[in-house]
Amino acid sequence: MKLKYRHCLFVISLFTFATVSRAQEAYTAPKLSNPDSWSIILVPDTQTYMKFERNHGTLETMTAWISENIDALNIKMVLCTGDLVEQNELLVPDKINGNMPSRNQWRAVSHAFERLDGKVPYILAAGNHDFGYKNVETRRSNYSQYFPVHRNILNAKALRAAGKNIDGLPSVENATYELISPQQRKFLFLNLEFAPRDTILQWANNEISKELYKDHTVVMLTHSYLNAQNEHKENENYPIEDANYGKAIWEKLVAPSKNIQMVFSGHIGSPDNFKAHTAFKVDRNAAGKKVNQITFNAQAMGGGWNGNGGDGWLRIMEFLPDGKTVITTTFSPYFAISPTTQKMAYQKDDYNNFSFQLD
């Protein structure tokens, strides 16, 4: 009898443990920790979603989730770190590094973000793959053709200045946008092209130094900036001249500034190694203010460079009503849409979930 009793207790214990474990793993949709908070959504490089037709739906799921959660998460801005497509001017895909010509890639990424038009402003960095033929052989891009500023009325309303592209025409590859938070903190978002030219850094400095923006918090978005060792990138092997990479951008623009307090970028990665896709660094600018520099990418997660494009990962950045605290959560709408995979919808590593302070 004692043996049977012990066996029953063992079975009950196993059942209880399994029930508790399932309860602990129960999926909860993302929500604000404070109802008065607001948020920015950070979308990593989209190129691997675009180069294979089978992956297009994942980015569509991500932007659909953003659209559905604008009110619930009080989303005021969406940022994308660039490399919107794999190749800017490819006519015949090789079926290895993608099966879509560039025109189809641009159309697909444009369609994915189109669902946000008129709902929330979004700023997309132009990465190295968005220029030239395959990979920034020249500074020419199809960016403006597919993402003209007037397409999203909320972008047009927020636009304050546009720099000139390689053809000398104003283009939002380099641009500033203004946002006033629910707590009335003034933000100026600065979008910079891949490896910005000296003239663009000078233009950016002139814009953010205007008396009009002396009390604004400047948020800089550019494609390449930090490496996975949390260092400013010193150089990259691309066939373009007049190019400034992370260290030069820091030295020529960010460090001398008095109001840049956040920098976002993407670009880096390694197959199925999330740590190699991320970086975080805090320095101080000329005014002694903290500059939180955040790199986030995911494009080689989910099977490497020719995998599913990045498992649908994005970052939710919640700005608390204290006006200074930002909580970062890394989440995948792709995993969240099915009860089978919802247990995988949140990244649990510290480097993907953290908070930081604004001055």
C-alpha positions as CSV (number, residue, x, y, z in Angstrom):
1,M,0.0,0.0,0.0
2,K,2.8,2.4,0.9
3,L,4.4,1.8,-2.6
4,K,1.0,2.5,-4.3
5,Y,0.6,5.6,-2.2
6,R,4.1,6.9,-3.1
7,H,3.4,6.2,-6.7
8,C,0.2,8.2,-6.6
9,L,2.0,11.1,-4.9
10,F,4.7,11.0,-7.6
11,V,2.1,11.1,-10.4
12,I,0.2,13.9,-8.8
13,S,3.5,15.8,-8.3
14,L,4.3,15.4,-12.0
15,F,0.9,16.6,-13.0
16,T,1.1,19.6,-10.7
17,F,4.6,20.5,-12.0
18,A,3.5,20.2,-15.6
19,T,0.4,22.3,-14.9
20,V,2.5,25.0,-13.2
21,S,5.0,24.9,-16.0
22,R,2.3,25.4,-18.6
23,A,0.9,28.3,-16.6
24,Q,4.3,29.9,-16.3
25,E,4.7,29.6,-20.1
26,A,1.2,31.0,-20.8
27,Y,1.4,33.6,-23.6
28,T,0.6,37.2,-22.8
29,A,0.4,39.8,-25.5
30,P,2.7,42.8,-25.2
31,K,1.3,45.7,-23.2
32,L,2.6,48.9,-21.7
33,S,3.8,48.7,-18.1
34,N,2.2,52.1,-17.5
35,P,-1.0,53.2,-19.3
36,D,0.5,56.7,-19.8
37,S,3.6,55.4,-21.6
38,W,4.1,55.6,-25.4
39,S,6.3,53.6,-27.7
40,I,8.5,53.4,-30.7
41,I,8.8,50.1,-32.7
42,L,12.2,49.3,-34.1
43,V,12.2,47.0,-37.1
44,P,15.5,45.4,-38.1
45,D,17.0,45.0,-41.6
46,T,14.3,43.6,-43.9
47,Q,16.5,42.4,-46.9
48,T,16.3,38.7,-46.2
49,Y,12.5,38.9,-46.0
50,M,12.5,40.5,-49.4
51,K,14.9,38.5,-51.5
52,F,12.9,35.3,-51.3
53,E,9.2,35.4,-52.2
54,R,8.4,32.8,-49.5
55,N,9.5,35.3,-46.8
56,H,7.5,38.3,-47.8
57,G,4.6,37.3,-45.6
58,T,6.7,37.5,-42.4
59,L,7.3,41.2,-42.8
60,E,3.6,41.6,-43.7
61,T,2.8,39.9,-40.4
62,M,5.1,42.3,-38.5
63,T,3.7,45.5,-40.0
64,A,0.1,44.1,-39.6
65,W,0.9,43.5,-35.9
66,I,2.2,47.1,-35.6
67,S,-1.0,48.4,-37.2
68,E,-3.2,46.4,-34.9
69,N,-1.3,47.6,-31.8
70,I,-1.0,51.3,-32.5
71,D,-3.6,52.2,-29.8
72,A,-2.8,49.4,-27.3
73,L,0.9,50.3,-27.2
74,N,0.4,54.0,-28.0
75,I,2.9,53.7,-30.9
76,K,4.0,57.2,-32.0
77,M,6.9,56.2,-34.4
78,V,8.2,53.2,-36.3
79,L,11.9,53.0,-37.2
80,C,13.6,50.5,-39.6
81,T,17.4,50.1,-39.6
82,G,17.7,49.8,-43.4
83,D,18.8,47.3,-46.0
84,L,15.2,47.3,-47.1
85,V,16.1,45.1,-50.1
86,E,18.9,42.6,-50.9
87,Q,19.7,44.2,-54.2
88,N,18.8,47.7,-55.5
89,E,19.0,47.0,-59.3
90,L,19.1,43.3,-59.9
91,L,17.2,42.1,-63.0
92,V,18.0,38.4,-62.9
93,P,18.2,36.7,-59.5
94,D,20.7,33.8,-59.1
95,K,18.1,31.7,-57.1
96,I,20.8,31.2,-54.4
97,N,21.0,34.6,-52.8
98,G,17.3,35.3,-53.5
99,N,14.7,34.5,-56.2
100,M,13.2,37.9,-56.6
101,P,14.5,40.7,-59.0
102,S,14.9,44.1,-57.3
103,R,11.7,45.6,-58.7
104,N,9.7,42.8,-56.9
105,Q,11.7,43.3,-53.7
106,W,11.1,47.1,-53.6
107,R,7.4,46.5,-54.3
108,A,7.1,44.0,-51.5
109,V,8.8,46.1,-48.8
110,S,6.8,49.1,-50.0
111,H,3.5,47.1,-49.7
112,A,4.4,45.9,-46.2
113,F,4.9,49.4,-44.9
114,E,2.0,50.8,-46.9
115,R,-0.4,49.4,-44.3
116,L,0.9,51.9,-41.8
117,D,0.3,54.9,-44.1
118,G,-2.0,57.4,-42.4
119,K,-1.8,55.5,-39.1
120,V,1.7,56.1,-37.7
121,P,4.8,57.9,-39.0
122,Y,7.7,55.6,-40.0
123,I,11.3,56.4,-40.9
124,L,13.3,53.9,-42.9
125,A,17.1,54.0,-43.0
126,A,18.8,53.4,-46.4
127,G,21.4,50.6,-46.1
128,N,24.2,49.6,-48.3
129,H,22.1,47.0,-50.2
130,D,19.6,49.8,-51.0
131,F,22.2,51.5,-53.3
132,G,24.1,50.5,-56.5
133,Y,23.5,47.2,-58.2
134,K,23.9,44.5,-55.6
135,N,25.7,46.3,-52.8
136,V,26.5,50.0,-52.9
137,E,28.7,50.0,-56.0
138,T,27.3,53.5,-56.5
139,R,25.3,56.0,-54.3
140,R,22.2,55.7,-56.5
141,S,19.0,54.2,-55.0
142,N,15.4,53.4,-55.8
143,Y,14.5,54.4,-52.3
144,S,12.7,57.7,-53.2
145,Q,10.7,56.0,-56.0
146,Y,9.0,53.6,-53.5
147,F,9.1,55.7,-50.3
148,P,8.2,59.3,-51.3
149,V,7.5,61.3,-48.2
150,H,4.0,62.3,-49.4
151,R,2.8,58.7,-49.4
152,N,2.3,58.7,-45.7
153,I,0.6,61.9,-44.7
154,L,1.9,61.6,-41.1
155,N,5.5,61.5,-42.5
156,A,4.8,64.6,-44.6
157,K,3.4,66.4,-41.5
158,A,6.4,65.5,-39.4
159,L,9.1,66.3,-42.0
160,R,11.2,69.3,-41.2
161,A,14.2,69.1,-43.6
162,A,15.5,66.9,-46.4
163,G,19.1,66.6,-47.5
164,K,20.3,66.1,-51.1
165,N,21.0,62.7,-52.7
166,I,23.9,61.9,-55.0
167,D,22.0,63.6,-57.9
168,G,21.6,66.8,-55.9
169,L,17.9,66.3,-55.3
170,P,16.1,66.5,-51.9
171,S,15.4,63.0,-50.7
172,V,14.4,61.6,-47.3
173,E,17.3,59.2,-47.3
174,N,18.6,62.1,-45.3
175,A,15.9,63.9,-43.4
176,T,14.6,65.3,-40.1
177,Y,11.2,64.7,-38.5
178,E,9.7,66.3,-35.4
179,L,7.7,64.4,-32.8
180,I,6.2,65.8,-29.5
181,S,5.6,63.1,-27.0
182,P,2.4,62.8,-24.9
183,Q,4.5,64.3,-22.0
184,Q,5.4,67.2,-24.3
185,R,9.1,66.2,-24.7
186,K,10.3,67.4,-28.1
187,F,12.1,64.9,-30.3
188,L,13.8,65.5,-33.7
189,F,14.5,62.3,-35.6
190,L,17.5,62.5,-37.9
191,N,17.7,59.9,-40.7
192,L,21.1,59.4,-42.4
193,E,22.1,57.5,-45.5
194,F,24.5,54.5,-45.3
195,A,28.1,55.7,-44.6
196,P,27.0,59.4,-45.0
197,R,29.1,61.7,-47.1
198,D,30.9,64.7,-45.5
199,T,28.4,67.1,-47.0
200,I,25.5,65.1,-45.4
201,L,27.2,65.2,-41.9
202,Q,27.7,69.0,-42.3
203,W,24.0,69.3,-43.4
204,A,22.9,67.2,-40.4
205,N,25.0,69.3,-38.0
206,N,23.5,72.5,-39.3
207,E,20.0,71.2,-38.9
208,I,20.2,69.9,-35.4
209,S,22.2,72.9,-34.2
210,K,19.5,75.3,-35.2
211,E,18.2,77.5,-32.3
212,L,14.7,76.0,-33.0
213,Y,15.9,72.6,-31.9
214,K,18.2,73.5,-28.9
215,D,15.7,71.9,-26.5
216,H,14.9,68.9,-28.6
217,T,16.1,65.4,-28.0
218,V,17.7,64.2,-31.3
219,V,17.3,60.6,-32.3
220,M,19.7,59.5,-35.0
221,L,18.9,56.6,-37.3
222,T,21.5,55.2,-39.7
223,H,22.2,51.7,-41.1
224,S,25.7,50.9,-39.9
225,Y,27.3,52.3,-36.8
226,L,28.4,49.8,-34.1
227,N,29.9,46.3,-34.3
228,A,28.9,43.3,-32.1
229,Q,31.7,44.2,-29.6
230,N,29.9,47.5,-28.8
231,E,32.5,49.6,-30.7
232,H,32.1,52.2,-33.3
233,K,32.9,50.7,-36.7
234,E,36.1,52.2,-38.0
235,N,36.0,51.1,-41.7
236,E,34.1,48.8,-44.1
237,N,35.2,47.4,-47.4
238,Y,32.8,49.0,-49.8
239,P,33.7,50.6,-53.2
240,I,32.4,54.1,-52.4
241,E,34.4,57.2,-51.7
242,D,33.5,60.0,-49.3
243,A,32.1,57.6,-46.8
244,N,31.9,58.0,-43.0
245,Y,31.4,54.9,-40.9
246,G,30.6,54.6,-37.2
247,K,33.7,56.1,-35.6
248,A,33.8,59.0,-38.0
249,I,30.0,59.6,-37.5
250,W,30.6,59.7,-33.8
251,E,33.6,62.0,-34.0
252,K,32.2,64.4,-36.6
253,L,28.6,64.6,-35.7
254,V,27.4,62.8,-32.5
255,A,30.1,63.6,-30.0
256,P,30.3,67.4,-30.8
257,S,26.5,67.7,-30.6
258,K,24.6,69.0,-27.6
259,N,21.3,67.2,-28.3
260,I,21.8,63.8,-29.9
261,Q,20.8,61.4,-27.1
262,M,19.9,58.2,-29.0
263,V,21.4,56.4,-32.1
264,F,19.8,53.4,-33.7
265,S,21.4,51.2,-36.4
266,G,21.4,47.6,-37.7
267,H,23.6,46.0,-40.4
268,I,25.5,43.4,-38.3
269,G,24.8,39.7,-37.8
270,S,25.9,36.1,-37.9
271,P,23.8,33.0,-38.7
272,D,21.4,32.1,-35.9
273,N,23.5,34.1,-33.3
274,F,21.4,36.8,-31.8
275,K,24.2,38.3,-29.8
276,A,26.1,39.0,-33.0
277,H,23.1,41.0,-34.3
278,T,23.1,43.4,-31.4
279,A,25.1,46.1,-29.7
280,F,24.7,48.8,-27.0
281,K,27.0,51.6,-26.0
282,V,26.7,54.7,-23.8
283,D,28.9,57.7,-24.3
284,R,28.4,61.4,-23.6
285,N,28.1,64.2,-26.1
286,A,29.7,67.7,-25.9
287,A,26.9,68.8,-23.5
288,G,27.7,66.0,-21.2
289,K,24.4,64.2,-22.0
290,K,24.2,60.4,-22.3
291,V,24.1,59.1,-25.9
292,N,22.4,55.6,-25.8
293,Q,23.6,53.9,-29.0
294,I,21.6,50.8,-29.9
295,T,22.2,48.3,-32.8
296,F,19.5,45.8,-33.5
297,N,19.3,43.3,-36.3
298,A,17.8,39.8,-36.8
299,Q,18.1,39.0,-40.5
300,A,20.3,35.9,-40.1
301,M,18.1,34.4,-37.4
302,G,15.8,31.7,-38.6
303,G,18.3,29.8,-40.8
304,G,21.1,32.2,-41.7
305,W,21.5,34.5,-44.6
306,N,19.3,32.3,-46.8
307,G,16.8,31.5,-44.1
308,N,13.4,32.9,-43.2
309,G,14.6,36.5,-42.9
310,G,14.8,36.9,-39.1
311,D,12.0,35.1,-37.3
312,G,9.9,38.2,-37.2
313,W,11.8,39.8,-34.4
314,L,11.3,43.5,-33.6
315,R,11.8,45.7,-30.6
316,I,9.2,47.5,-28.5
317,M,10.6,50.6,-26.8
318,E,8.3,51.9,-24.1
319,F,8.9,55.5,-23.0
320,L,7.6,55.9,-19.5
321,P,5.7,59.0,-18.4
322,D,8.7,60.0,-16.1
323,G,10.1,61.4,-19.4
324,K,13.4,59.6,-19.1
325,T,13.1,55.8,-18.7
326,V,12.9,53.6,-21.8
327,I,12.1,49.8,-21.5
328,T,13.1,47.7,-24.4
329,T,11.4,44.3,-25.2
330,T,12.3,42.0,-28.1
331,F,9.2,40.3,-29.5
332,S,8.2,38.3,-32.6
333,P,4.7,38.7,-34.0
334,Y,5.6,35.8,-36.3
335,F,5.9,33.4,-33.4
336,A,3.0,35.1,-31.5
337,I,0.3,34.4,-34.2
338,S,0.1,30.6,-33.4
339,P,-0.5,29.0,-30.0
340,T,2.0,26.3,-31.1
341,T,4.8,28.9,-31.2
342,Q,3.7,31.6,-28.7
343,K,6.1,30.3,-26.1
344,M,8.9,31.5,-28.4
345,A,7.5,35.0,-29.0
346,Y,9.8,36.8,-26.5
347,Q,13.5,36.9,-26.3
348,K,14.7,36.3,-22.8
349,D,18.4,37.4,-23.0
350,D,19.4,40.5,-21.1
351,Y,21.0,42.1,-24.2
352,N,17.6,41.9,-25.9
353,N,15.5,43.1,-22.9
354,F,16.8,46.1,-21.0
355,S,16.1,49.6,-19.9
356,F,18.0,52.8,-20.3
357,Q,17.7,56.5,-19.2
358,L,17.6,59.7,-21.1
359,D,19.0,62.9,-19.6
